[in-house]
C-alpha cells in the first residue's frame, strides 16, 4: 500500500468525512494498520488533550494510537489558509519538520491517509501551496467535490491542474452535502463521467452530523464500502 492524500475542490465539501470514512474502511474492512495526518488545521481550539477538530475525527476513525501532535503538527485558531493563520499568530511553518513527521508516520503504518485544507492552491507558506506539498510527498490523490451546481467547473479544474503538475489522481468522490435533488445534482455525475479523465469513484450520501455526534468506525466503513468504488482506489495504489 501507498499513502493517500484527500483534497477537495473547495472548503466545506466534506473532506474530513470522506478521509475519515476512507481511513475507517481501510482499517475495519481491509484490516490494515492505518495512520492519518492533518498537517495543518485552522479554525479550531485545543482543550487539554482533546480537540473538536478534524484531526481528532481522523484519529478516531482510523483507530490509530498516534499522538495528536503527530497527526496535526500545526493548529491555528483563525479559520484561514495556513500562511495567513501562521502570520497572524507570528509563527513560522517549518516544512522540513512537517515532512519528517509524515515520514515517521509512513514508516509506522501500512498506509497513511492525509487530509488537506480547502483546495489545492491554498497557500501553506509563501509561494508553497497544497499542490506543492502533494507533489513533494509523491502522494496519489482522491478529490472530494460537491454534488450540487458549480461542481463541474471546480472538479475539472482541480483534476486538470493536479495532473498537469504530475500528481496521480485516483479519482473523484462527489459528496452530497445538502440533500438536494435538483437538476444539477441529478445530472452532474453523468456529466463528470463524460469529461473527467480520471474515475468518478461514487457519490457519498447525505449524512448530516454523522461525525459531529461521535465517530462510529464500523458505520463509516460500511458507508464507504457501499457507495464508493473501493477496489478502484486500492487497485490504483
C-alpha positions in Angstrom: 0.0 0.0 0.0 1.0 3.6 -0.6 -0.3 6.7 1.2 -3.3 8.7 0.1 -4.0 12.4 0.1 -7.6 13.6 0.3 -8.0 17.0 -1.2 -11.1 19.0 -2.3 -12.3 21.5 -4.8 -13.1 24.0 -2.0 -13.6 24.4 1.7 -16.8 22.8 3.1 -17.0 20.0 0.6 -16.7 17.2 3.2 -13.0 16.2 3.0 -12.9 15.2 6.7 -16.0 13.0 6.3 -14.5 11.3 3.2 -11.0 11.0 4.7 -12.4 9.6 7.9 -14.6 7.1 6.1 -11.7 6.0 3.9 -9.4 5.5 6.9 -12.2 3.5 8.6 -12.7 1.4 5.5 -9.0 0.5 5.2 -8.8 -0.2 8.9 -12.0 -2.1 9.5 -12.7 -3.8 6.2 -9.1 -4.2 4.8 -7.5 -4.9 8.2 -4.7 -2.5 7.5 -2.6 -0.5 10.1 -3.9 2.9 9.1 -2.2 6.2 10.1 -3.8 9.6 9.5 -2.4 13.1 9.2 -3.9 16.6 9.0 -0.7 18.6 8.6 -2.4 22.0 9.1 -5.7 22.7 10.8 -7.2 26.2 11.1 -10.2 27.5 13.0 -10.1 25.1 15.9 -9.4 25.4 19.6 -7.4 22.8 21.5 -8.6 21.9 25.0 -6.1 19.9 27.0 -5.5 16.6 25.3 -8.7 16.8 23.2 -10.0 19.0 20.3 -13.2 19.0 18.4 -11.2 19.5 15.2 -10.7 17.4 12.1 -7.5 15.7 13.3 -9.3 14.1 16.2 -12.1 12.8 13.9 -9.4 11.2 11.6 -7.7 9.7 14.6 -10.8 8.1 16.0 -11.9 6.8 12.5 -8.6 5.1 11.8 -8.2 3.6 15.3 -4.6 4.7 15.5 -2.9 5.3 18.9 -0.7 8.0 17.4 -0.3 11.2 19.4 -2.5 14.1 18.1 0.6 16.3 17.9 2.0 14.0 15.2 -1.3 13.7 13.4 -1.7 17.5 13.4 1.7 19.3 13.7 0.2 22.8 13.2 -3.1 24.0 14.6 -4.3 27.7 14.3 -7.2 29.5 15.8 -8.2 31.6 12.9 -10.2 29.9 10.1 -7.7 31.0 7.4 -5.2 29.5 5.0 -2.1 28.2 6.9 0.0 31.0 5.6 -2.4 33.7 6.7 -3.2 32.0 10.0 0.5 31.5 10.8 1.4 35.1 10.1 -1.5 36.3 12.2 -0.1 34.3 15.2 3.5 35.3 14.3 4.6 31.7 13.7 6.8 30.3 11.0 5.9 27.0 9.4 8.8 24.6 9.2 8.1 22.3 6.2 11.1 20.1 6.9 9.6 19.3 10.3 6.2 18.5 8.8 7.8 16.2 6.3 9.8 14.5 9.0 6.6 13.8 10.9 5.0 12.5 7.7 7.9 10.1 7.1 7.7 8.8 10.6 4.0 8.0 10.2 4.8 6.4 6.8 7.4 4.1 8.4 5.0 3.2 11.2 1.8 2.3 9.2 0.7 0.2 6.2 -0.9 3.3 4.8 -1.4 6.9 5.9 -4.4 9.0 4.9 -3.6 12.7 4.7 -6.2 15.4 4.6 -5.6 18.8 3.2 -7.5 22.0 3.8 -9.5 24.0 1.4 -8.3 23.3 -2.2 -5.1 22.6 -3.9 -4.0 26.2 -4.3 -4.5 27.2 -0.7 -1.1 28.6 0.4 0.7 26.8 3.2 3.6 29.3 3.2 4.8 32.0 0.9 4.9 30.5 -2.6 4.2 27.0 -1.4 0.7 25.5 -1.9 -1.0 22.3 -1.1 -0.4 21.1 -4.7 3.3 21.6 -4.0 3.1 19.5 -0.8 1.3 16.7 -2.6 3.8 16.7 -5.3 6.8 16.7 -2.9 5.4 13.8 -1.0 4.6 11.9 -4.2 1.2 11.0 -2.8 -1.7 9.9 -5.0 -4.9 11.9 -4.6 -8.6 11.5 -4.1 -10.5 14.6 -4.9 -13.7 15.4 -3.0 -16.3 17.6 -4.7 -19.8 18.8 -4.1 -22.7 17.2 -5.8 -24.5 20.5 -6.4 -24.5 23.2 -9.0 -21.0 24.5 -9.9 -19.2 21.3 -9.3 -18.3 20.5 -12.9 -16.1 23.5 -13.4 -14.4 23.2 -10.0 -13.9 19.5 -10.3 -12.5 19.6 -13.8 -10.1 22.5 -12.9 -8.8 20.7 -9.8 -8.2 17.4 -11.6 -6.6 19.0 -14.6 -4.3 21.1 -12.5 -3.1 18.2 -10.4 -2.5 16.0 -13.4 -0.6 18.8 -15.2 1.6 19.2 -12.1 2.5 15.5 -12.2 0.2 14.3 -9.4 -1.5 10.9 -9.7 -5.3 11.4 -9.3 -7.0 8.2 -8.3 -10.5 9.6 -8.8 -13.2 11.9 -7.7 -15.8 11.4 -5.0 -19.0 13.6 -5.1 -20.2 14.3 -1.6 -23.9 15.1 -1.1 -23.6 17.9 1.4 -27.1 19.4 1.1 -29.5 16.6 0.3 -30.6 18.3 -2.8 -32.3 16.6 -5.7 -32.3 19.4 -8.2 -31.4 19.0 -11.9 -27.8 19.9 -11.3 -27.4 17.2 -8.6 -29.2 14.7 -10.9 -27.1 15.3 -14.0 -23.6 16.2 -12.5 -22.4 12.6 -12.1 -23.0 11.7 -15.7 -21.5 15.0 -16.9 -18.4 14.5 -14.9 -18.0 10.9 -16.0 -18.2 12.2 -19.6 -15.5 14.9 -19.2 -13.2 13.7 -16.4 -10.1 11.7 -17.5 -10.0 10.1 -14.0 -12.6 7.7 -12.5 -15.7 9.0 -10.8 -15.5 6.8 -7.7 -19.0 7.4 -6.4 -21.5 9.6 -4.6 -21.3 9.7 -0.8 -24.8 10.1 0.6 -26.1 13.0 2.7 -25.2 12.2 6.3 -25.7 15.3 8.5 -23.9 15.2 11.8 -22.5 11.7 11.4 -19.0 12.7 12.6 -20.0 15.5 14.8 -22.0 13.1 17.0 -19.1 10.8 17.6 -17.2 8.5 15.2 -18.6 5.1 14.5 -15.8 3.4 12.6 -17.9 0.4 11.5 -20.7 2.6 10.1 -18.3 4.9 8.3 -16.5 1.8 6.8 -19.8 0.3 5.6 -21.0 3.5 4.1 -17.7 3.9 2.2 -17.8 0.3 1.0 -21.4 0.6 -0.1 -21.2 3.9 -2.1 -17.6 4.2 -3.3 -15.7 2.1 -5.8 -13.2 0.9 -3.2 -11.5 -1.6 -5.5 -10.6 1.2 -7.9 -8.8 3.1 -5.1 -7.0 0.0 -3.7 -6.0 -1.3 -7.1 -4.6 2.0 -8.2 -2.1 2.2 -5.3 
